[in-house]
Amino acid sequence: MSENNSGFFDCEDIENLDKRFRTAFINSLSGFKSLALIGTQDKNKQTNLAVFNSLIHIGANPPLVGFISRPGVVERQTLENIVETGFYTINHVTENFYRQAHQTSARYPKEVSEFDATGLTIDYKNDFFAPFVAESIVQIAVEFKEQVLLSINNTVLIIGEIQAVYFPSDCLFEDGALDLEKAGTLTSLGLDSYHKTQKMGRLSYAKPDKTPEVLNVNYFK
């Protein structure tokens, strides 16, 4: 590290960092991430709940969402349940239960449901197979479509198609965007840091010959 106020690591420095230090450092570099609890169950109805901060938008038509599962060198109950049953839920995390959401990252044995271990409530909706988190106010039902092995580090990209979305009706803008700040959705940084958001503004569509303007969009009625 530099003695002035400018930090610097080259690739050799990064390689020689303590493993836990390196993991925390690299995890923070991609910035604030989407945060959600993914709910699944196996064919025997054993439920599982796990926190993920690797959610990504894949496409809007069809409506696809993805997330990264780490290498399967140890038991990965979320991945196994999704592949086995074909269904899962994505549940946004709010301030009311972020500590419980974090606790789901503990390595509980398969026979122990993280719902029970953390005190979060199972919620089933409209005969969808996978369980939702009742405490979450933005809930997404997803059908598994594809898994892509990333050979560079043996992680797996899970891609699913959105089947249904439950959300507060007063958080929907008239142009279709959802106001997640109003809904109370949290974001995360690295492995263990949780954050609220503060909107600076929505900007007009970028064009080469026009300066972006701040939009004033009403809520859907």
C-alpha positions as a printed Julia matrix, in Angstrom:
221×3 Matrix{Float64}:
   0.0     0.0     0.0
   1.13    3.53   -0.77
   1.97    5.73    2.21
   0.04    8.67    0.75
  -3.73    8.72    0.34
  -3.72    6.63   -2.84
  -4.04    2.86   -2.46
  -2.67    0.52   -5.11
  -2.52   -3.25   -5.66
  -1.12   -4.84   -8.8
  -1.94   -8.41   -9.84
   0.95   -9.81   -7.83
  -0.17   -7.93   -4.72
  -3.7    -9.26   -5.14
  -2.45  -12.81   -5.59
  -0.45  -12.56   -2.34
  -3.23  -11.11   -0.21
  -4.63  -13.18    2.64
  -7.51  -15.28    1.24
 -10.27  -13.69    3.33
  -8.85  -10.2     2.82
  -8.69  -10.76   -0.95
 -12.23  -12.11   -1.07
 -13.63   -9.1     0.79
 -11.62   -6.67   -1.33
 -12.53   -8.13   -4.72
 -16.19   -8.56   -3.74
 -16.45   -4.85   -2.98
 -14.98   -3.7    -6.32
 -18.1    -4.38   -8.4
 -20.0    -1.86   -6.31
 -23.47   -1.98   -4.85
 -25.42   -5.07   -5.89
 -28.96   -6.36   -6.1
 -29.92   -8.17   -2.91
 -32.53  -10.89   -2.57
 -33.5   -14.08   -0.81
 -34.01  -17.04   -3.14
 -36.61  -19.52   -1.93
 -36.71  -23.14   -3.08
 -37.84  -26.56   -1.98
 -37.01  -30.06   -3.11
 -39.48  -32.67   -4.36
 -40.06  -33.79   -0.77
 -41.12  -30.22    0.18
 -37.98  -29.57    2.26
 -37.64  -25.78    2.02
 -34.47  -23.76    1.62
 -33.74  -20.04    1.71
 -30.49  -18.31    0.77
 -29.32  -14.73    0.34
 -27.74  -13.74   -3.0
 -26.23  -10.48   -4.23
 -25.44  -11.57   -7.77
 -28.82  -11.02   -9.44
 -28.69   -9.61  -12.96
 -31.22   -8.56  -15.59
 -31.0   -10.81  -18.65
 -33.83   -9.51  -20.81
 -37.34   -8.05  -20.81
 -38.94  -10.03  -23.65
 -39.1   -12.75  -22.54
 -38.67  -11.54  -18.94
 -35.44  -13.22  -17.83
 -33.38  -12.84  -14.68
 -30.11  -14.5   -13.71
 -27.87  -15.08  -10.73
 -24.51  -16.69  -10.08
 -24.12  -19.83   -7.98
 -20.67  -20.61   -6.67
 -18.82  -23.84   -7.59
 -20.57  -27.01   -6.53
 -17.64  -28.48   -4.64
 -19.84  -28.5    -1.56
 -23.59  -29.01   -1.27
 -25.47  -26.16   -2.99
 -29.05  -26.66   -1.91
 -30.46  -23.7    -3.83
 -28.91  -24.82   -7.13
 -29.85  -28.46   -6.58
 -33.47  -27.63   -5.75
 -33.85  -25.34   -8.76
 -32.49  -27.93  -11.19
 -34.55  -30.69   -9.55
 -37.92  -28.9    -9.44
 -37.64  -26.11  -12.0
 -38.99  -23.33   -9.78
 -37.77  -20.69   -7.33
 -38.7   -17.32   -5.89
 -36.79  -14.07   -5.62
 -37.67  -11.96   -2.58
 -36.38   -8.41   -2.05
 -34.85   -7.67    1.36
 -35.9    -4.7     3.5
 -34.57   -3.16    6.7
 -37.1    -5.08    8.79
 -35.41   -8.43    8.25
 -31.94   -7.88    6.75
 -30.2    -9.55    9.71
 -32.29  -12.66    9.22
 -31.57  -12.55    5.49
 -27.83  -12.41    6.22
 -28.14  -15.37    8.6
 -29.41  -17.6     5.78
 -25.83  -17.65    4.45
 -24.87  -19.9     7.38
 -24.26  -23.51    6.36
 -27.28  -25.27    7.8
 -27.71  -28.97    7.02
 -30.23  -29.83    4.31
 -32.81  -31.06    6.82
 -32.88  -27.64    8.51
 -34.96  -25.0     6.75
 -33.51  -21.49    6.86
 -37.09  -20.26    7.22
 -37.29  -22.04   10.57
 -33.72  -21.22   11.59
 -34.13  -17.47   11.01
 -37.78  -17.01   11.93
 -38.82  -15.89    8.46
 -42.27  -16.92    7.28
 -43.05  -19.28    4.41
 -45.64  -17.92    2.0
 -47.17  -19.92   -0.86
 -49.06  -18.04   -3.6
 -51.42  -19.2    -6.34
 -50.21  -22.81   -6.36
 -46.65  -21.8    -7.29
 -44.35  -24.64   -6.23
 -41.55  -22.67   -4.53
 -42.0   -20.74   -1.26
 -42.0   -16.96   -1.0
 -40.81  -14.93    2.02
 -43.91  -13.41    3.61
 -41.93  -10.5     5.06
 -40.77   -9.42    1.59
 -42.98   -6.89   -0.21
 -41.47   -7.42   -3.68
 -41.74  -11.1    -4.57
 -40.99  -12.76   -7.91
 -42.0   -16.23   -9.08
 -39.42  -17.71  -11.47
 -39.27  -20.81  -13.66
 -35.81  -22.26  -14.3
 -34.77  -22.14  -17.96
 -31.03  -22.63  -18.34
 -27.76  -23.04  -16.48
 -24.46  -21.93  -17.98
 -21.17  -23.18  -16.58
 -18.53  -20.47  -16.52
 -15.42  -22.56  -17.04
 -13.06  -19.78  -15.94
 -13.96  -20.41  -12.27
 -16.63  -23.16  -12.39
 -19.42  -20.87  -11.23
 -22.9   -21.39  -12.69
 -25.15  -18.75  -14.21
 -28.77  -19.67  -13.49
 -31.3   -18.12  -15.86
 -35.02  -18.12  -15.16
 -38.17  -16.68  -16.68
 -40.37  -14.48  -14.51
 -43.83  -15.99  -14.05
 -45.41  -13.51  -11.63
 -44.49  -10.43   -9.6
 -46.07   -9.2    -6.34
 -45.35   -5.6    -5.35
 -46.88   -2.55   -3.58
 -49.25   -0.92   -6.07
 -48.24    2.59   -4.95
 -44.63    1.94   -6.0
 -45.36    1.56   -9.72
 -44.56    4.51  -11.99
 -46.85    5.25  -14.93
 -44.03    4.36  -17.37
 -43.71    0.89  -15.85
 -40.65    1.34  -13.63
 -40.9     0.15  -10.04
 -39.82    2.53   -7.27
 -37.71    0.16   -5.19
 -36.52    2.93   -2.89
 -40.13    3.62   -1.89
 -40.65   -0.12   -1.47
 -37.72   -0.19    0.94
 -35.54   -2.6    -1.04
 -31.98   -2.73    0.3
 -28.76   -3.19   -1.61
 -25.46   -4.73   -0.52
 -21.74   -4.17   -0.84
 -19.29   -7.02   -0.63
 -20.21   -9.95    1.57
 -21.7    -8.36    4.67
 -22.55   -4.68    4.2
 -26.2    -3.66    3.72
 -27.41   -0.27    2.5
 -30.47    1.88    1.92
 -30.72    3.87   -1.3
 -31.26    7.55   -2.02
 -32.41    8.49   -5.51
 -30.67   11.42   -7.17
 -33.0    11.49  -10.16
 -34.18    9.71  -13.28
 -32.76   11.04  -16.53
 -34.18   11.28  -20.04
 -33.12    8.88  -22.8
 -29.55    9.7   -23.84
 -29.11   11.14  -27.34
 -25.91   12.48  -28.96
 -27.34   15.95  -29.56
 -29.27   16.45  -26.35
 -28.29   17.05  -22.73
 -30.04   14.64  -20.33
 -32.91   16.15  -18.37
 -34.26   15.08  -14.99
 -37.59   13.29  -15.45
 -40.67   13.86  -13.35
 -42.7    10.66  -13.65
 -46.01   10.16  -11.87
 -47.09    6.94  -10.24
 -49.42    4.6   -12.07
 -53.11    5.05  -11.2
